[in-house]
Amino acid sequence: MNGMIVILGPTASGKTTLAAALAAEIGGEIISADSRQVYRRMDIGTGKDLDDYVVEGKTILYHLIDICEPGSKYNLFRYQEDFLRAYQQVIARQHVPILCGGTGLYIEAVLKGYNLSPVPQNQELRTKLEGKTLDELTVILRDLKDLNGSHMHNETDVDTAQRAIRAIEIEEYNRTHPTERRNFPEIHATVFGVDIEREERRRKITARLRQRLEQGMIEEVRQLLDSGISAEDLIYYGLEYKYVTEYVIGRISYEEMFRQLEIAIHQFAKRQMTWFRGMEKRGVAIQWINAMWPTAQKVSFIKSKIQNPNSQ
């Protein structure tokens, strides 16, 4: 087949299992589109579930997982570079690239070839924004996005004050620095989305959160802190790392951590779906697959659409 297959969906929709099963059948390799799975030693909290990449004893090759150290600030500019390198490697092996993940911004940046440039830190701006609440920063970011006509920095990935300040910094830089044309090739892709009914999604999120806590997510955060990564750096990553870190350092109780984290993940999944619907409005055709179908049926559906794009 020609081109790339994209499998997207909200957290807990089963997209990785589907991508691996598909890769096993069609000779594919998976390129991750997850903004947090890039970090080493952040395994349970980011839901890497590396066992998912083993299908009937065969290990599926994957890319852009465990490629940088925790504490560093990975960004969209680097993701485009890393994606392109991985994509070209997969094509050179004559395998099928399967882009899989839930970070809509990363997926859209690849599909639409966003024109980006590396953005330096602006200490003067950071000092001015310091002390503002996340809600206040969100308003500033929204106004800048409107000014720039930007689709970047959806609330999906701007869920801490630190992240919001960085997003404002990027939007402010782009407002005053026209970017040079970046040589990002047009990539033909067929996009599939895993559609999970809201109540089922909520049930799976809560069950998975309990499972990850039992698997040692708190110990994982303790080990990261003990290795010298600051609490604020971990909190920057949001969701599991934000709330579990706040519990470990004594800011909140276990019960508060669980309740607040559960709510935050539900909200995150909702925002992911909002982003994907926005992608459709911006011209990305997504073919939706029922999450409740058996894996074999999902794989068969994708293969039929790849082989006969015009089939109903």
C-alpha positions as protocol buffer text, in pm:
chain_id: "A"
residue {
  index: 1
  type: MET
  ca { x: 0 y: 0 z: 0 }
}
residue {
  index: 2
  type: ASN
  ca { x: 103 y: 362 z: -44 }
}
residue {
  index: 3
  type: GLY
  ca { x: 110 y: 624 z: 228 }
}
residue {
  index: 4
  type: MET
  ca { x: 70 y: 619 z: 603 }
}
residue {
  index: 5
  type: ILE
  ca { x: -208 y: 491 z: 826 }
}
residue {
  index: 6
  type: VAL
  ca { x: -308 y: 704 z: 1125 }
}
residue {
  index: 7
  type: ILE
  ca { x: -490 y: 557 z: 1425 }
}
residue {
  index: 8
  type: LEU
  ca { x: -603 y: 818 z: 1676 }
}
residue {
  index: 9
  type: GLY
  ca { x: -841 y: 823 z: 1967 }
}
residue {
  index: 10
  type: PRO
  ca { x: -887 y: 940 z: 2324 }
}
residue {
  index: 11
  type: THR
  ca { x: -712 y: 783 z: 2619 }
}
residue {
  index: 12
  type: ALA
  ca { x: -835 y: 431 z: 2709 }
}
residue {
  index: 13
  type: SER
  ca { x: -987 y: 372 z: 2364 }
}
residue {
  index: 14
  type: GLY
  ca { x: -758 y: 78 z: 2278 }
}
residue {
  index: 15
  type: LYS
  ca { x: -581 y: 243 z: 1984 }
}
residue {
  index: 16
  type: THR
  ca { x: -235 y: 98 z: 2057 }
}
residue {
  index: 17
  type: THR
  ca { x: -363 y: -259 z: 2069 }
}
residue {
  index: 18
  type: LEU
  ca { x: -535 y: -201 z: 1735 }
}
residue {
  index: 19
  type: ALA
  ca { x: -227 y: -41 z: 1578 }
}
residue {
  index: 20
  type: ALA
  ca { x: -7 y: -332 z: 1685 }
}
residue {
  index: 21
  type: ALA
  ca { x: -253 y: -593 z: 1557 }
}
residue {
  index: 22
  type: LEU
  ca { x: -275 y: -410 z: 1224 }
}
residue {
  index: 23
  type: ALA
  ca { x: 104 y: -377 z: 1201 }
}
residue {
  index: 24
  type: ALA
  ca { x: 144 y: -751 z: 1257 }
}
residue {
  index: 25
  type: GLU
  ca { x: -87 y: -826 z: 963 }
}
residue {
  index: 26
  type: ILE
  ca { x: 38 y: -574 z: 706 }
}
residue {
  index: 27
  type: GLY
  ca { x: 407 y: -543 z: 788 }
}
residue {
  index: 28
  type: GLY
  ca { x: 383 y: -212 z: 969 }
}
residue {
  index: 29
  type: GLU
  ca { x: 589 y: -17 z: 1219 }
}
residue {
  index: 30
  type: ILE
  ca { x: 432 y: 216 z: 1473 }
}
residue {
  index: 31
  type: ILE
  ca { x: 533 y: 579 z: 1512 }
}
residue {
  index: 32
  type: SER
  ca { x: 402 y: 713 z: 1842 }
}
residue {
  index: 33
  type: ALA
  ca { x: 212 y: 1043 z: 1860 }
}
residue {
  index: 34
  type: ASP
  ca { x: 214 y: 1087 z: 2236 }
}
residue {
  index: 35
  type: SER
  ca { x: 368 y: 1396 z: 2394 }
}
residue {
  index: 36
  type: ARG
  ca { x: 466 y: 1219 z: 2717 }
}
residue {
  index: 37
  type: GLN
  ca { x: 571 y: 871 z: 2608 }
}
residue {
  index: 38
  type: VAL
  ca { x: 887 y: 1029 z: 2465 }
}
residue {
  index: 39
  type: TYR
  ca { x: 1030 y: 1035 z: 2821 }
}
residue {
  index: 40
  type: ARG
  ca { x: 1236 y: 748 z: 2959 }
}
residue {
  index: 41
  type: ARG
  ca { x: 1142 y: 598 z: 3297 }
}
residue {
  index: 42
  type: MET
  ca { x: 797 y: 757 z: 3280 }
}
residue {
  index: 43
  type: ASP
  ca { x: 625 y: 431 z: 3194 }
}
residue {
  index: 44
  type: ILE
  ca { x: 321 y: 358 z: 3408 }
}
residue {
  index: 45
  type: GLY
  ca { x: 195 y: 716 z: 3426 }
}
residue {
  index: 46
  type: THR
  ca { x: 218 y: 766 z: 3049 }
}
residue {
  index: 47
  type: GLY
  ca { x: 58 y: 427 z: 2977 }
}
residue {
  index: 48
  type: LYS
  ca { x: 332 y: 293 z: 2751 }
}
residue {
  index: 49
  type: ASP
  ca { x: 200 y: -63 z: 2790 }
}
residue {
  index: 50
  type: LEU
  ca { x: 492 y: -199 z: 2587 }
}
residue {
  index: 51
  type: ASP
  ca { x: 341 y: -549 z: 2606 }
}
residue {
  index: 52
  type: ASP
  ca { x: 85 y: -421 z: 2353 }
}
residue {
  index: 53
  type: TYR
  ca { x: 361 y: -419 z: 2090 }
}
residue {
  index: 54
  type: VAL
  ca { x: 400 y: -798 z: 2112 }
}
residue {
  index: 55
  type: VAL
  ca { x: 144 y: -975 z: 1893 }
}
residue {
  index: 56
  type: GLU
  ca { x: 138 y: -1357 z: 1893 }
}
residue {
  index: 57
  type: GLY
  ca { x: 502 y: -1367 z: 1999 }
}
residue {
  index: 58
  type: LYS
  ca { x: 611 y: -1114 z: 1737 }
}
residue {
  index: 59
  type: THR
  ca { x: 747 y: -776 z: 1852 }
}
residue {
  index: 60
  type: ILE
  ca { x: 626 y: -481 z: 1647 }
}
residue {
  index: 61
  type: LEU
  ca { x: 886 y: -211 z: 1588 }
}
residue {
  index: 62
  type: TYR
  ca { x: 792 y: 122 z: 1743 }
}
residue {
  index: 63
  type: HIS
  ca { x: 941 y: 471 z: 1731 }
}
residue {
  index: 64
  type: LEU
  ca { x: 944 y: 795 z: 1936 }
}
residue {
  index: 65
  type: ILE
  ca { x: 901 y: 625 z: 2273 }
}
residue {
  index: 66
  type: ASP
  ca { x: 1179 y: 660 z: 2534 }
}
residue {
  index: 67
  type: ILE
  ca { x: 1380 y: 911 z: 2331 }
}
residue {
  index: 68
  type: CYS
  ca { x: 1458 y: 1181 z: 2590 }
}
residue {
  index: 69
  type: GLU
  ca { x: 1524 y: 1228 z: 2959 }
}
residue {
  index: 70
  type: PRO
  ca { x: 1257 y: 1327 z: 3211 }
}
residue {
  index: 71
  type: GLY
  ca { x: 1297 y: 1684 z: 3327 }
}
residue {
  index: 72
  type: SER
  ca { x: 1361 y: 1804 z: 2972 }
}
residue {
  index: 73
  type: LYS
  ca { x: 1098 y: 1993 z: 2774 }
}
residue {
  index: 74
  type: TYR
  ca { x: 1016 y: 1810 z: 2453 }
}
residue {
  index: 75
  type: ASN
  ca { x: 831 y: 2022 z: 2194 }
}
residue {
  index: 76
  type: LEU
  ca { x: 640 y: 2018 z: 1869 }
}
residue {
  index: 77
  type: PHE
  ca { x: 934 y: 2141 z: 1660 }
}
residue {
  index: 78
  type: ARG
  ca { x: 1146 y: 1846 z: 1779 }
}
residue {
  index: 79
  type: TYR
  ca { x: 856 y: 1607 z: 1726 }
}
residue {
  index: 80
  type: GLN
  ca { x: 829 y: 1702 z: 1359 }
}
residue {
  index: 81
  type: GLU
  ca { x: 1202 y: 1640 z: 1315 }
}
residue {
  index: 82
  type: ASP
  ca { x: 1194 y: 1308 z: 1501 }
}
residue {
  index: 83
  type: PHE
  ca { x: 879 y: 1195 z: 1321 }
}
residue {
  index: 84
  type: LEU
  ca { x: 1031 y: 1263 z: 980 }
}
residue {
  index: 85
  type: ARG
  ca { x: 1345 y: 1068 z: 1066 }
}
residue {
  index: 86
  type: ALA
  ca { x: 1141 y: 769 z: 1187 }
}
residue {
  index: 87
  type: TYR
  ca { x: 902 y: 788 z: 891 }
}
residue {
  index: 88
  type: GLN
  ca { x: 1189 y: 782 z: 642 }
}
residue {
  index: 89
  type: GLN
  ca { x: 1344 y: 483 z: 819 }
}
residue {
  index: 90
  type: VAL
  ca { x: 1017 y: 288 z: 800 }
}
residue {
  index: 91
  type: ILE
  ca { x: 973 y: 372 z: 431 }
}
residue {
  index: 92
  type: ALA
  ca { x: 1335 y: 273 z: 358 }
}
residue {
  index: 93
  type: ARG
  ca { x: 1261 y: -72 z: 505 }
}
residue {
  index: 94
  type: GLN
  ca { x: 953 y: -90 z: 279 }
}
residue {
  index: 95
  type: HIS
  ca { x: 728 y: -125 z: 579 }
}
residue {
  index: 96
  type: VAL
  ca { x: 400 y: 56 z: 639 }
}
residue {
  index: 97
  type: PRO
  ca { x: 422 y: 356 z: 877 }
}
residue {
  index: 98
  type: ILE
  ca { x: 137 y: 359 z: 1130 }
}
residue {
  index: 99
  type: LEU
  ca { x: 111 y: 683 z: 1325 }
}
residue {
  index: 100
  type: CYS
  ca { x: -70 y: 609 z: 1651 }
}
residue {
  index: 101
  type: GLY
  ca { x: -153 y: 826 z: 1948 }
}
residue {
  index: 102
  type: GLY
  ca { x: -379 y: 1071 z: 2123 }
}
residue {
  index: 103
  type: THR
  ca { x: -184 y: 1397 z: 2096 }
}
residue {
  index: 104
  type: GLY
  ca { x: -391 y: 1564 z: 1827 }
}
residue {
  index: 105
  type: LEU
  ca { x: -152 y: 1857 z: 1791 }
}
residue {
  index: 106
  type: TYR
  ca { x: 136 y: 1624 z: 1701 }
}
residue {
  index: 107
  type: ILE
  ca { x: -75 y: 1432 z: 1450 }
}
residue {
  index: 108
  type: GLU
  ca { x: -209 y: 1746 z: 1285 }
}
residue {
  index: 109
  type: ALA
  ca { x: 139 y: 1904 z: 1272 }
}
residue {
  index: 110
  type: VAL
  ca { x: 253 y: 1604 z: 1067 }
}
residue {
  index: 111
  type: LEU
  ca { x: -53 y: 1575 z: 843 }
}
residue {
  index: 112
  type: LYS
  ca { x: -63 y: 1947 z: 766 }
}
residue {
  index: 113
  type: GLY
  ca { x: 314 y: 2006 z: 771 }
}
residue {
  index: 114
  type: TYR
  ca { x: 299 y: 2290 z: 1025 }
}
residue {
  index: 115
  type: ASN
  ca { x: 563 y: 2552 z: 951 }
}
residue {
  index: 116
  type: LEU
  ca { x: 753 y: 2582 z: 1280 }
}
residue {
  index: 117
  type: SER
  ca { x: 1076 y: 2726 z: 1411 }
}
residue {
  index: 118
  type: PRO
  ca { x: 1265 y: 2668 z: 1738 }
}
residue {
  index: 119
  type: VAL
  ca { x: 1149 y: 2925 z: 1993 }
}
residue {
  index: 120
  type: PRO
  ca { x: 1392 y: 3055 z: 2258 }
}
residue {
  index: 121
  type: GLN
  ca { x: 1286 y: 3133 z: 2614 }
}
residue {
  index: 122
  type: ASN
  ca { x: 1171 y: 3491 z: 2679 }
}
residue {
  index: 123
  type: GLN
  ca { x: 1266 y: 3563 z: 3041 }
}
residue {
  index: 124
  type: GLU
  ca { x: 1107 y: 3909 z: 3040 }
}
residue {
  index: 125
  type: LEU
  ca { x: 773 y: 3762 z: 2930 }
}
residue {
  index: 126
  type: ARG
  ca { x: 803 y: 3475 z: 3180 }
}
residue {
  index: 127
  type: THR
  ca { x: 864 y: 3718 z: 3466 }
}
residue {
  index: 128
  type: LYS
  ca { x: 557 y: 3919 z: 3361 }
}
residue {
  index: 129
  type: LEU
  ca { x: 338 y: 3606 z: 3354 }
}
residue {
  index: 130
  type: GLU
  ca { x: 470 y: 3455 z: 3677 }
}
residue {
  index: 131
  type: GLY
  ca { x: 205 y: 3430 z: 3946 }
}
residue {
  index: 132
  type: LYS
  ca { x: -92 y: 3433 z: 3709 }
}
residue {
  index: 133
  type: THR
  ca { x: -345 y: 3151 z: 3743 }
}
residue {
  index: 134
  type: LEU
  ca { x: -396 y: 2887 z: 3476 }
}
residue {
  index: 135
  type: ASP
  ca { x: -735 y: 3044 z: 3394 }
}
residue {
  index: 136
  type: GLU
  ca { x: -575 y: 3387 z: 3344 }
}
residue {
  index: 137
  type: LEU
  ca { x: -299 y: 3239 z: 3129 }
}
residue {
  index: 138
  type: THR
  ca { x: -556 y: 3048 z: 2923 }
}
residue {
  index: 139
  type: VAL
  ca { x: -733 y: 3374 z: 2837 }
}
residue {
  index: 140
  type: ILE
  ca { x: -404 y: 3537 z: 2731 }
}
residue {
  index: 141
  type: LEU
  ca { x: -319 y: 3234 z: 2518 }
}
residue {
  index: 142
  type: ARG
  ca { x: -663 y: 3230 z: 2356 }
}
residue {
  index: 143
  type: ASP
  ca { x: -630 y: 3598 z: 2260 }
}
residue {
  index: 144
  type: LEU
  ca { x: -285 y: 3540 z: 2110 }
}
residue {
  index: 145
  type: LYS
  ca { x: -410 y: 3239 z: 1914 }
}
residue {
  index: 146
  type: ASP
  ca { x: -695 y: 3448 z: 1773 }
}
residue {
  index: 147
  type: LEU
  ca { x: -444 y: 3716 z: 1677 }
}
residue {
  index: 148
  type: ASN
  ca { x: -216 y: 3463 z: 1504 }
}
residue {
  index: 149
  type: GLY
  ca { x: -496 y: 3254 z: 1352 }
}
residue {
  index: 150
  type: SER
  ca { x: -326 y: 2963 z: 1526 }
}
residue {
  index: 151
  type: HIS
  ca { x: -462 y: 2612 z: 1590 }
}
residue {
  index: 152
  type: MET
  ca { x: -170 y: 2517 z: 1813 }
}
residue {
  index: 153
  type: HIS
  ca { x: -175 y: 2475 z: 2191 }
}
residue {
  index: 154
  type: ASN
  ca { x: -518 y: 2334 z: 2252 }
}
residue {
  index: 155
  type: GLU
  ca { x: -615 y: 2300 z: 2619 }
}
residue {
  index: 156
  type: THR
  ca { x: -548 y: 1926 z: 2582 }
}
residue {
  index: 157
  type: ASP
  ca { x: -177 y: 1986 z: 2631 }
}
residue {
  index: 158
  type: VAL
  ca { x: -188 y: 2312 z: 2825 }
}
residue {
  index: 159
  type: ASP
  ca { x: -306 y: 2188 z: 3162 }
}
residue {
  index: 160
  type: THR
  ca { x: -47 y: 2349 z: 3391 }
}
residue {
  index: 161
  type: ALA
  ca { x: 66 y: 2710 z: 3435 }
}
residue {
  index: 162
  type: GLN
  ca { x: 418 y: 2621 z: 3315 }
}
residue {
  index: 163
  type: ARG
  ca { x: 285 y: 2473 z: 2993 }
}
residue {
  index: 164
  type: ALA
  ca { x: 54 y: 2769 z: 2937 }
}
residue {
  index: 165
  type: ILE
  ca { x: 345 y: 3012 z: 2981 }
}
residue {
  index: 166
  type: ARG
  ca { x: 551 y: 2817 z: 2726 }
}
residue {
  index: 167
  type: ALA
  ca { x: 257 y: 2816 z: 2483 }
}
residue {
  index: 168
  type: ILE
  ca { x: 218 y: 3195 z: 2524 }
}
residue {
  index: 169
  type: GLU
  ca { x: 592 y: 3232 z: 2469 }
}
residue {
  index: 170
  type: ILE
  ca { x: 569 y: 3039 z: 2140 }
}
residue {
  index: 171
  type: GLU
  ca { x: 262 y: 3227 z: 2017 }
}
residue {
  index: 172
  type: GLU
  ca { x: 423 y: 3562 z: 2108 }
}
residue {
  index: 173
  type: TYR
  ca { x: 742 y: 3465 z: 1924 }
}
residue {
  index: 174
  type: ASN
  ca { x: 550 y: 3352 z: 1615 }
}
residue {
  index: 175
  type: ARG
  ca { x: 354 y: 3681 z: 1618 }
}
residue {
  index: 176
  type: THR
  ca { x: 673 y: 3885 z: 1581 }
}
residue {
  index: 177
  type: HIS
  ca { x: 904 y: 3646 z: 1392 }
}
residue {
  index: 178
  type: PRO
  ca { x: 785 y: 3528 z: 1049 }
}
residue {
  index: 179
  type: THR
  ca { x: 903 y: 3169 z: 1010 }
}
residue {
  index: 180
  type: GLU
  ca { x: 1114 y: 3057 z: 717 }
}
residue {
  index: 181
  type: ARG
  ca { x: 956 y: 2789 z: 503 }
}
residue {
  index: 182
  type: ARG
  ca { x: 1047 y: 2453 z: 650 }
}
residue {
  index: 183
  type: ASN
  ca { x: 1097 y: 2166 z: 412 }
}
residue {
  index: 184
  type: PHE
  ca { x: 833 y: 1928 z: 548 }
}
residue {
  index: 185
  type: PRO
  ca { x: 707 y: 1686 z: 285 }
}
residue {
  index: 186
  type: GLU
  ca { x: 341 y: 1626 z: 213 }
}
residue {
  index: 187
  type: ILE
  ca { x: 250 y: 1285 z: 351 }
}
residue {
  index: 188
  type: HIS
  ca { x: -44 y: 1095 z: 212 }
}
residue {
  index: 189
  type: ALA
  ca { x: -232 y: 938 z: 502 }
}
residue {
  index: 190
  type: THR
  ca { x: -554 y: 754 z: 569 }
}
residue {
  index: 191
  type: VAL
  ca { x: -687 y: 845 z: 912 }
}
residue {
  index: 192
  type: PHE
  ca { x: -890 y: 622 z: 1141 }
}
residue {
  index: 193
  type: GLY
  ca { x: -1032 y: 717 z: 1480 }
}
residue {
  index: 194
  type: VAL
  ca { x: -1133 y: 481 z: 1760 }
}
residue {
  index: 195
  type: ASP
  ca { x: -1472 y: 600 z: 1885 }
}
residue {
  index: 196
  type: ILE
  ca { x: -1552 y: 493 z: 2239 }
}
residue {
  index: 197
  type: GLU
  ca { x: -1890 y: 569 z: 2396 }
}
residue {
  index: 198
  type: ARG
  ca { x: -1863 y: 825 z: 2675 }
}
residue {
  index: 199
  type: GLU
  ca { x: -1977 y: 606 z: 2966 }
}
residue {
  index: 200
  type: GLU
  ca { x: -1759 y: 315 z: 2855 }
}
residue {
  index: 201
  type: ARG
  ca { x: -1464 y: 552 z: 2822 }
}
residue {
  index: 202
  type: ARG
  ca { x: -1523 y: 680 z: 3175 }
}
residue {
  index: 203
  type: ARG
  ca { x: -1548 y: 325 z: 3311 }
}
residue {
  index: 204
  type: LYS
  ca { x: -1223 y: 222 z: 3143 }
}
residue {
  index: 205
  type: ILE
  ca { x: -1039 y: 534 z: 3258 }
}
residue {
  index: 206
  type: THR
  ca { x: -1132 y: 474 z: 3623 }
}
residue {
  index: 207
  type: ALA
  ca { x: -1046 y: 102 z: 3604 }
}
residue {
  index: 208
  type: ARG
  ca { x: -713 y: 177 z: 3437 }
}
residue {
  index: 209
  type: LEU
  ca { x: -626 y: 442 z: 3693 }
}
residue {
  index: 210
  type: ARG
  ca { x: -681 y: 194 z: 3977 }
}
residue {
  index: 211
  type: GLN
  ca { x: -472 y: -65 z: 3789 }
}
residue {
  index: 212
  type: ARG
  ca { x: -182 y: 176 z: 3734 }
}
residue {
  index: 213
  type: LEU
  ca { x: -178 y: 275 z: 4099 }
}
residue {
  index: 214
  type: GLU
  ca { x: -164 y: -95 z: 4189 }
}
residue {
  index: 215
  type: GLN
  ca { x: 115 y: -148 z: 3936 }
}
residue {
  index: 216
  type: GLY
  ca { x: 339 y: 105 z: 4111 }
}
residue {
  index: 217
  type: MET
  ca { x: 269 y: 448 z: 3964 }
}
residue {
  index: 218
  type: ILE
  ca { x: 338 y: 615 z: 4300 }
}
residue {
  index: 219
  type: GLU
  ca { x: 669 y: 432 z: 4333 }
}
residue {
  index: 220
  type: GLU
  ca { x: 758 y: 537 z: 3978 }
}
residue {
  index: 221
  type: VAL
  ca { x: 711 y: 903 z: 4073 }
}
residue {
  index: 222
  type: ARG
  ca { x: 914 y: 855 z: 4393 }
}
residue {
  index: 223
  type: GLN
  ca { x: 1201 y: 705 z: 4192 }
}
residue {
  index: 224
  type: LEU
  ca { x: 1194 y: 996 z: 3947 }
}
residue {
  index: 225
  type: LEU
  ca { x: 1207 y: 1244 z: 4235 }
}
residue {
  index: 226
  type: ASP
  ca { x: 1487 y: 1045 z: 4404 }
}
residue {
  index: 227
  type: SER
  ca { x: 1685 y: 1052 z: 4078 }
}
residue {
  index: 228
  type: GLY
  ca { x: 1705 y: 1431 z: 4102 }
}
residue {
  index: 229
  type: ILE
  ca { x: 1412 y: 1545 z: 3889 }
}
residue {
  index: 230
  type: SER
  ca { x: 1237 y: 1835 z: 4060 }
}
residue {
  index: 231
  type: ALA
  ca { x: 876 y: 1813 z: 4174 }
}
residue {
  index: 232
  type: GLU
  ca { x: 792 y: 2118 z: 3961 }
}
residue {
  index: 233
  type: ASP
  ca { x: 936 y: 1952 z: 3649 }
}
residue {
  index: 234
  type: LEU
  ca { x: 719 y: 1644 z: 3710 }
}
residue {
  index: 235
  type: ILE
  ca { x: 412 y: 1858 z: 3781 }
}
residue {
  index: 236
  type: TYR
  ca { x: 479 y: 2030 z: 3445 }
}
residue {
  index: 237
  type: TYR
  ca { x: 393 y: 1703 z: 3265 }
}
residue {
  index: 238
  type: GLY
  ca { x: 37 y: 1720 z: 3399 }
}
residue {
  index: 239
  type: LEU
  ca { x: -219 y: 1449 z: 3473 }
}
residue {
  index: 240
  type: GLU
  ca { x: -69 y: 1147 z: 3655 }
}
residue {
  index: 241
  type: TYR
  ca { x: 264 y: 1314 z: 3721 }
}
residue {
  index: 242
  type: LYS
  ca { x: 104 y: 1633 z: 3848 }
}
residue {
  index: 243
  type: TYR
  ca { x: -133 y: 1476 z: 4098 }
}
residue {
  index: 244
  type: VAL
  ca { x: 81 y: 1181 z: 4210 }
}
residue {
  index: 245
  type: THR
  ca { x: 377 y: 1417 z: 4267 }
}
residue {
  index: 246
  type: GLU
  ca { x: 158 y: 1649 z: 4474 }
}
residue {
  index: 247
  type: TYR
  ca { x: 55 y: 1346 z: 4681 }
}
residue {
  index: 248
  type: VAL
  ca { x: 412 y: 1219 z: 4724 }
}
residue {
  index: 249
  type: ILE
  ca { x: 543 y: 1559 z: 4840 }
}
residue {
  index: 250
  type: GLY
  ca { x: 251 y: 1595 z: 5084 }
}
residue {
  index: 251
  type: ARG
  ca { x: 42 y: 1869 z: 4921 }
}
residue {
  index: 252
  type: ILE
  ca { x: -271 y: 1653 z: 4891 }
}
residue {
  index: 253
  type: SER
  ca { x: -404 y: 1331 z: 5046 }
}
residue {
  index: 254
  type: TYR
  ca { x: -433 y: 998 z: 4861 }
}
residue {
  index: 255
  type: GLU
  ca { x: -810 y: 1041 z: 4835 }
}
residue {
  index: 256
  type: GLU
  ca { x: -774 y: 1394 z: 4694 }
}
residue {
  index: 257
  type: MET
  ca { x: -510 y: 1271 z: 4451 }
}
residue {
  index: 258
  type: PHE
  ca { x: -731 y: 991 z: 4320 }
}
residue {
  index: 259
  type: ARG
  ca { x: -1044 y: 1205 z: 4293 }
}
residue {
  index: 260
  type: GLN
  ca { x: -874 y: 1502 z: 4127 }
}
residue {
  index: 261
  type: LEU
  ca { x: -672 y: 1284 z: 3891 }
}
residue {
  index: 262
  type: GLU
  ca { x: -976 y: 1082 z: 3785 }
}
residue {
  index: 263
  type: ILE
  ca { x: -1165 y: 1403 z: 3702 }
}
residue {
  index: 264
  type: ALA
  ca { x: -862 y: 1545 z: 3518 }
}
residue {
  index: 265
  type: ILE
  ca { x: -825 y: 1235 z: 3298 }
}
residue {
  index: 266
  type: HIS
  ca { x: -1197 y: 1239 z: 3212 }
}
residue {
  index: 267
  type: GLN
  ca { x: -1165 y: 1607 z: 3115 }
}
residue {
  index: 268
  type: PHE
  ca { x: -849 y: 1531 z: 2916 }
}
residue {
  index: 269
  type: ALA
  ca { x: -1025 y: 1259 z: 2714 }
}
residue {
  index: 270
  type: LYS
  ca { x: -1313 y: 1497 z: 2642 }
}
residue {
  index: 271
  type: ARG
  ca { x: -1068 y: 1764 z: 2520 }
}
residue {
  index: 272
  type: GLN
  ca { x: -895 y: 1506 z: 2300 }
}
residue {
  index: 273
  type: MET
  ca { x: -1225 y: 1432 z: 2127 }
}
residue {
  index: 274
  type: THR
  ca { x: -1289 y: 1806 z: 2087 }
}
residue {
  index: 275
  type: TRP
  ca { x: -952 y: 1836 z: 1914 }
}
residue {
  index: 276
  type: PHE
  ca { x: -1023 y: 1543 z: 1680 }
}
residue {
  index: 277
  type: ARG
  ca { x: -1362 y: 1691 z: 1586 }
}
residue {
  index: 278
  type: GLY
  ca { x: -1180 y: 2018 z: 1521 }
}
residue {
  index: 279
  type: MET
  ca { x: -938 y: 1835 z: 1291 }
}
residue {
  index: 280
  type: GLU
  ca { x: -1236 y: 1715 z: 1089 }
}
residue {
  index: 281
  type: LYS
  ca { x: -1363 y: 2073 z: 1058 }
}
residue {
  index: 282
  type: ARG
  ca { x: -1015 y: 2175 z: 943 }
}
residue {
  index: 283
  type: GLY
  ca { x: -1027 y: 1926 z: 658 }
}
residue {
  index: 284
  type: VAL
  ca { x: -885 y: 1601 z: 799 }
}
residue {
  index: 285
  type: ALA
  ca { x: -1109 y: 1308 z: 698 }
}
residue {
  index: 286
  type: ILE
  ca { x: -1135 y: 1064 z: 990 }
}
residue {
  index: 287
  type: GLN
  ca { x: -1304 y: 726 z: 948 }
}
residue {
  index: 288
  type: TRP
  ca { x: -1441 y: 624 z: 1286 }
}
residue {
  index: 289
  type: ILE
  ca { x: -1428 y: 269 z: 1423 }
}
residue {
  index: 290
  type: ASN
  ca { x: -1641 y: 139 z: 1710 }
}
residue {
  index: 291
  type: ALA
  ca { x: -1412 y: 70 z: 2007 }
}
residue {
  index: 292
  type: MET
  ca { x: -1635 y: -219 z: 2114 }
}
residue {
  index: 293
  type: TRP
  ca { x: -1572 y: -420 z: 1798 }
}
residue {
  index: 294
  type: PRO
  ca { x: -1338 y: -719 z: 1835 }
}
residue {
  index: 295
  type: THR
  ca { x: -981 y: -637 z: 1730 }
}
residue {
  index: 296
  type: ALA
  ca { x: -1001 y: -867 z: 1428 }
}
residue {
  index: 297
  type: GLN
  ca { x: -1308 y: -679 z: 1302 }
}
residue {
  index: 298
  type: LYS
  ca { x: -1134 y: -343 z: 1344 }
}
residue {
  index: 299
  type: VAL
  ca { x: -827 y: -466 z: 1154 }
}
residue {
  index: 300
  type: SER
  ca { x: -1046 y: -607 z: 878 }
}
residue {
  index: 301
  type: PHE
  ca { x: -1232 y: -276 z: 848 }
}
residue {
  index: 302
  type: ILE
  ca { x: -908 y: -79 z: 812 }
}
residue {
  index: 303
  type: LYS
  ca { x: -765 y: -321 z: 556 }
}
residue {
  index: 304
  type: SER
  ca { x: -1084 y: -303 z: 350 }
}
residue {
  index: 305
  type: LYS
  ca { x: -1074 y: 76 z: 350 }
}
residue {
  index: 306
  type: ILE
  ca { x: -707 y: 81 z: 252 }
}
residue {
  index: 307
  type: GLN
  ca { x: -765 y: -161 z: -33 }
}
residue {
  index: 308
  type: ASN
  ca { x: -1093 y: -2 z: -147 }
}
residue {
  index: 309
  type: PRO
  ca { x: -1092 y: 365 z: -39 }
}
residue {
  index: 310
  type: ASN
  ca { x: -1432 y: 435 z: -195 }
}
residue {
  index: 311
  type: SER
  ca { x: -1615 y: 144 z: -30 }
}
residue {
  index: 312
  type: GLN
  ca { x: -1906 y: 223 z: 201 }
}
